[in-house]
Amino acid sequence: MVSRRSFLNSAALAVAASAIPTRSLYASSRAPLIGLQLYSVREDLARDFAGTLKQVAAIGYREVEAAGFYNHSASDVKRMMSEAGLRCVSAHYSLADLLKSTEATIAYAKAVGLEYIICSAPSSANPARLDKYPGGSWQGILHAMTLDDWKWNADQFNQMGCKMQEAGLKFGYHNHTMEFREENGSYGYRVLLEDTDPRCVTLELDCGWAIAAGQDPAKMLRRYPGRFSMLHLKDLKAATAGTEPDKRISTEVGLGIVDFHGLFAAAKASGVRHYFVEQEDFDKPIFEALTIDFKNSNRLDRVA
């Protein structure tokens, strides 16, 4: 785990750097492309992986992030991505799966040509406790993670991140809503920000889930410049009072409650390198919705 002294040294460097305009420090030399998190088309991929990738590319997406490869070999995935004109930048894995097969995952990622491996589901030193939660392990993750669990995850992420870095890959973490559940005046995401080593662990901010949990993603990006490499573009429908954060419903970018003007401006200033649309709920045909997502994301990004 990164020591408190190391963290304070990093914080001191950040303070010193704050005298220089943030945009000159962190802004990318090129605007990130609007990519797609392929979880959005999970059912279509299961039926026709290659054909679905071509449909995604036909909309205009050029970068994608995977959430499973549906038992295809790395060479086949690389070929199908190339034939569709797509670059697979990143892929999501649970921490449990990463710990079980770290070396195999690294080898697969390098064969596909990934740049990032992202943990999208944390775990615990005592996973049986989460497994026994009513509704199963995911409900346990959503509702029963403690600060000690998050400290353990931060330690695992540091070790995993160093190993990925040695292999030429970048390691990061993608949030949902449970990271912001308060315990004794703190919460899991604060632990991750303070206890993970920025040299080995980056962050992928899901703006929709952060907002559902009561956070302001634009403020988060500006407060921690350089910590976030990727951004999930997820809009949300308005919800009635009392709706559980993890029960919020997504909609097309620009048609919900998210302030994408402020979000894109903050992302540009803080060094975000990749954008991925992720829509999980649909009222219209999926590819029609994803076309709206693509067009609106590009339009909102240009005027930010």
C-alpha positions as CSV (number, residue, x, y, z in Angstrom):
1,M,0.0,0.0,0.0
2,V,1.3,3.5,-0.7
3,S,2.6,5.0,2.5
4,R,1.1,8.1,4.0
5,R,4.4,9.9,3.4
6,S,4.3,9.0,-0.3
7,F,0.8,10.3,-0.5
8,L,1.7,13.5,1.2
9,N,4.7,14.0,-1.1
10,S,2.4,13.5,-4.0
11,A,-0.1,16.0,-2.6
12,A,2.7,18.5,-2.1
13,L,3.7,18.1,-5.7
14,A,0.1,18.7,-6.7
15,V,-0.1,21.9,-4.6
16,A,3.2,23.2,-6.1
17,A,1.8,22.4,-9.6
18,S,-1.3,24.3,-8.9
19,A,0.5,27.5,-9.5
20,I,0.6,26.6,-13.1
21,P,-2.7,26.7,-15.1
22,T,-4.3,23.3,-14.8
23,R,-5.1,23.1,-18.5
24,S,-1.5,23.4,-19.5
25,L,-0.5,20.6,-17.2
26,Y,-3.1,18.0,-17.9
27,A,-5.0,18.9,-21.1
28,S,-4.4,16.3,-23.8
29,S,-2.8,17.3,-27.1
30,R,-5.9,16.0,-28.8
31,A,-9.5,15.8,-27.8
32,P,-10.6,12.3,-26.8
33,L,-12.7,10.4,-29.2
34,I,-16.2,9.5,-28.2
35,G,-16.0,5.7,-27.6
36,L,-18.5,3.1,-26.5
37,Q,-18.5,0.8,-23.5
38,L,-19.6,-2.5,-25.1
39,Y,-21.7,-3.5,-22.1
40,S,-24.3,-1.3,-23.8
41,V,-24.6,-4.0,-26.6
42,R,-24.0,-7.0,-24.4
43,E,-27.0,-9.1,-25.7
44,D,-26.2,-8.3,-29.3
45,L,-22.5,-9.3,-28.8
46,A,-23.6,-12.6,-27.4
47,R,-25.5,-13.3,-30.6
48,D,-23.2,-11.9,-33.2
49,F,-19.9,-10.5,-31.9
50,A,-18.4,-9.5,-35.3
51,G,-21.6,-8.1,-36.7
52,T,-22.3,-6.1,-33.6
53,L,-18.9,-4.5,-33.7
54,K,-19.6,-3.4,-37.3
55,Q,-22.9,-1.9,-36.3
56,V,-21.1,0.1,-33.6
57,A,-18.5,1.3,-36.1
58,A,-21.2,2.3,-38.6
59,I,-22.6,4.8,-36.1
60,G,-19.2,6.5,-36.0
61,Y,-17.5,5.1,-32.9
62,R,-13.9,4.3,-33.3
63,E,-12.8,3.3,-29.8
64,V,-14.5,0.8,-27.6
65,E,-14.1,-0.7,-24.1
66,A,-14.9,-4.3,-23.6
67,A,-16.9,-5.9,-20.8
68,G,-16.3,-9.5,-21.6
69,F,-15.0,-11.3,-24.8
70,Y,-17.7,-14.0,-25.0
71,N,-15.2,-16.9,-25.2
72,H,-13.4,-15.6,-28.3
73,S,-9.7,-16.0,-28.6
74,A,-7.5,-12.9,-28.3
75,S,-6.4,-13.3,-32.0
76,D,-10.1,-13.5,-33.1
77,V,-11.1,-10.4,-31.1
78,K,-8.2,-8.4,-32.5
79,R,-9.1,-9.5,-36.0
80,M,-12.8,-8.7,-35.6
81,M,-12.0,-5.3,-34.1
82,S,-9.7,-4.5,-37.0
83,E,-12.2,-5.6,-39.6
84,A,-14.8,-3.3,-38.0
85,G,-12.4,-0.4,-37.9
86,L,-12.4,-0.3,-34.1
87,R,-9.7,0.1,-31.5
88,C,-10.3,-1.8,-28.2
89,V,-8.7,0.5,-25.7
90,S,-9.7,-1.1,-22.4
91,A,-11.5,-4.0,-20.8
92,H,-13.4,-4.5,-17.5
93,Y,-12.8,-7.3,-15.1
94,S,-13.9,-8.0,-11.5
95,L,-11.1,-8.0,-8.9
96,A,-12.0,-11.6,-8.1
97,D,-11.3,-12.7,-11.7
98,L,-8.1,-10.6,-11.9
99,L,-6.7,-12.2,-8.7
100,K,-7.5,-15.7,-10.0
101,S,-5.8,-15.3,-13.4
102,T,-3.6,-12.2,-13.4
103,E,-0.9,-13.5,-15.8
104,A,-3.4,-15.0,-18.2
105,T,-5.4,-11.7,-18.2
106,I,-2.3,-9.7,-18.9
107,A,-1.3,-12.1,-21.8
108,Y,-4.8,-11.9,-23.3
109,A,-4.9,-8.1,-23.0
110,K,-1.5,-7.7,-24.7
111,A,-2.6,-10.0,-27.5
112,V,-5.7,-8.0,-28.1
113,G,-3.8,-4.8,-28.0
114,L,-5.4,-3.2,-24.9
115,E,-3.9,-0.2,-23.2
116,Y,-5.9,-0.4,-20.0
117,I,-7.2,-3.1,-17.7
118,I,-10.0,-1.8,-15.5
119,C,-11.4,-3.3,-12.3
120,S,-15.2,-2.7,-12.3
121,A,-16.1,-4.8,-9.3
122,P,-14.2,-4.7,-6.0
123,S,-13.9,-7.6,-3.5
124,S,-13.0,-8.3,0.1
125,A,-10.4,-10.1,2.1
126,N,-13.4,-12.2,3.2
127,P,-15.5,-12.6,0.1
128,A,-17.7,-15.2,1.8
129,R,-19.2,-12.4,3.9
130,L,-20.4,-10.6,0.7
131,D,-21.5,-13.9,-0.9
132,K,-23.9,-14.5,2.0
133,Y,-25.5,-11.1,1.8
134,P,-29.2,-11.4,0.8
135,G,-29.4,-11.4,-3.0
136,G,-25.8,-12.6,-3.4
137,S,-22.3,-11.1,-3.8
138,W,-23.2,-8.1,-5.9
139,Q,-25.8,-7.0,-3.4
140,G,-23.2,-7.5,-0.7
141,I,-20.8,-5.3,-2.7
142,L,-23.5,-2.6,-3.1
143,H,-24.5,-2.5,0.5
144,A,-22.0,-4.2,2.9
145,M,-18.5,-2.9,1.9
146,T,-16.7,-1.4,4.8
147,L,-13.8,1.1,5.0
148,D,-11.5,-1.8,5.9
149,D,-12.7,-3.6,2.7
150,W,-11.8,-0.5,0.7
151,K,-8.4,-0.2,2.3
152,W,-7.8,-3.9,1.4
153,N,-8.9,-3.1,-2.2
154,A,-6.6,-0.2,-2.4
155,D,-3.7,-2.4,-1.4
156,Q,-4.7,-5.0,-4.0
157,F,-5.0,-2.2,-6.7
158,N,-1.5,-1.0,-5.9
159,Q,0.0,-4.4,-6.3
160,M,-2.0,-5.1,-9.4
161,G,-1.2,-1.8,-10.9
162,C,2.6,-2.2,-10.4
163,K,2.4,-5.7,-12.1
164,M,0.3,-4.3,-15.0
165,Q,2.8,-1.4,-15.4
166,E,5.7,-3.8,-15.6
167,A,3.8,-5.6,-18.4
168,G,3.3,-2.3,-20.3
169,L,-0.4,-1.9,-19.4
170,K,-2.3,0.6,-17.3
171,F,-4.5,-0.5,-14.4
172,G,-7.5,1.5,-13.2
173,Y,-10.8,1.3,-11.3
174,H,-14.3,2.1,-12.4
175,N,-16.9,3.2,-9.8
176,H,-20.5,2.4,-9.3
177,T,-22.5,3.9,-6.3
178,M,-21.3,1.9,-3.3
179,E,-18.0,3.7,-3.2
180,F,-19.7,6.8,-1.9
181,R,-21.7,5.2,0.9
182,E,-20.6,7.0,4.1
183,E,-19.1,5.3,7.1
184,N,-17.8,7.2,10.1
185,G,-17.5,10.4,8.1
186,S,-15.6,8.8,5.2
187,Y,-16.3,6.6,2.2
188,G,-14.7,4.1,-0.1
189,Y,-13.8,6.4,-2.9
190,R,-11.9,8.7,-0.6
191,V,-9.9,5.7,0.6
192,L,-9.1,4.8,-3.0
193,L,-8.0,8.4,-3.9
194,E,-5.8,8.6,-0.8
195,D,-4.4,5.1,-0.6
196,T,-3.8,4.1,-4.2
197,D,-0.5,5.1,-5.9
198,P,-1.2,7.5,-8.8
199,R,1.8,6.1,-10.6
200,C,0.3,2.7,-10.8
201,V,-3.5,3.1,-10.4
202,T,-5.7,5.4,-12.5
203,L,-9.4,6.0,-12.3
204,E,-12.3,5.7,-14.7
205,L,-15.1,8.0,-13.5
206,D,-18.7,6.9,-14.3
207,C,-20.4,10.3,-14.2
208,G,-23.9,8.8,-14.0
209,W,-23.3,6.5,-11.1
210,A,-21.4,9.3,-9.3
211,I,-24.3,11.6,-9.7
212,A,-26.7,8.9,-8.6
213,A,-24.7,8.6,-5.4
214,G,-24.9,12.4,-4.7
215,Q,-21.5,13.4,-6.1
216,D,-20.6,16.2,-8.6
217,P,-18.3,14.5,-11.2
218,A,-17.1,17.9,-12.6
219,K,-15.9,19.0,-9.2
220,M,-14.2,15.6,-8.7
221,L,-12.3,15.9,-11.9
222,R,-11.1,19.5,-11.1
223,R,-10.2,18.6,-7.5
224,Y,-8.0,15.7,-8.6
225,P,-6.4,16.6,-11.9
226,G,-4.4,13.9,-13.4
227,R,-6.0,11.0,-11.5
228,F,-8.7,10.3,-14.0
229,S,-7.7,8.8,-17.4
230,M,-11.2,7.8,-18.6
231,L,-14.8,9.0,-18.3
232,H,-18.0,7.1,-18.7
233,L,-20.6,9.3,-20.4
234,K,-23.9,8.1,-18.8
235,D,-27.0,10.2,-18.6
236,L,-29.8,9.5,-16.1
237,K,-33.5,10.0,-16.1
238,A,-34.9,12.1,-13.3
239,A,-35.9,10.0,-10.3
240,T,-38.5,10.3,-7.5
241,A,-37.3,11.0,-4.0
242,G,-36.2,7.9,-2.2
243,T,-35.0,6.0,-5.3
244,E,-31.9,3.9,-4.3
245,P,-28.8,5.1,-6.1
246,D,-28.1,1.8,-7.9
247,K,-31.7,1.7,-9.2
248,R,-31.4,4.9,-11.3
249,I,-32.3,4.5,-15.0
250,S,-30.0,5.6,-17.8
251,T,-31.1,7.4,-20.9
252,E,-29.5,8.9,-24.0
253,V,-26.7,11.5,-23.5
254,G,-28.2,15.0,-23.4
255,L,-31.7,13.8,-22.7
256,G,-31.4,13.4,-18.9
257,I,-30.2,15.3,-15.9
258,V,-26.4,15.3,-16.3
259,D,-24.7,18.7,-17.0
260,F,-22.4,17.6,-19.8
261,H,-21.2,21.1,-20.6
262,G,-19.6,21.4,-17.2
263,L,-18.4,17.8,-17.3
264,F,-16.6,18.0,-20.6
265,A,-15.0,21.3,-19.6
266,A,-13.7,19.7,-16.4
267,A,-12.6,16.6,-18.2
268,K,-10.5,18.6,-20.7
269,A,-8.9,20.6,-18.0
270,S,-8.0,17.6,-15.8
271,G,-6.4,15.3,-18.4
272,V,-9.1,12.8,-19.2
273,R,-7.8,10.8,-22.2
274,H,-10.8,8.6,-23.2
275,Y,-14.6,9.0,-23.2
276,F,-16.9,6.0,-23.4
277,V,-20.7,6.2,-23.7
278,E,-22.4,3.7,-21.6
279,Q,-26.2,3.3,-21.7
280,E,-27.7,0.4,-19.8
281,D,-31.5,1.0,-20.2
282,F,-33.3,1.6,-23.5
283,D,-36.8,2.9,-24.5
284,K,-36.0,2.7,-28.2
285,P,-34.0,0.3,-30.5
286,I,-30.5,0.1,-29.1
287,F,-28.6,1.3,-32.1
288,E,-31.0,4.2,-32.6
289,A,-30.3,5.2,-29.0
290,L,-26.5,4.8,-29.4
291,T,-26.6,7.0,-32.5
292,I,-28.2,9.7,-30.4
293,D,-25.6,9.2,-27.7
294,F,-22.8,9.5,-30.2
295,K,-24.2,12.7,-31.9
296,N,-25.1,14.4,-28.7
297,S,-21.8,13.6,-27.0
298,N,-19.8,15.1,-29.9
299,R,-22.1,18.1,-30.0
300,L,-21.8,18.8,-26.3
301,D,-18.1,18.2,-26.3
302,R,-17.5,20.7,-29.0
303,V,-19.3,23.5,-27.2
304,A,-17.8,22.8,-23.7
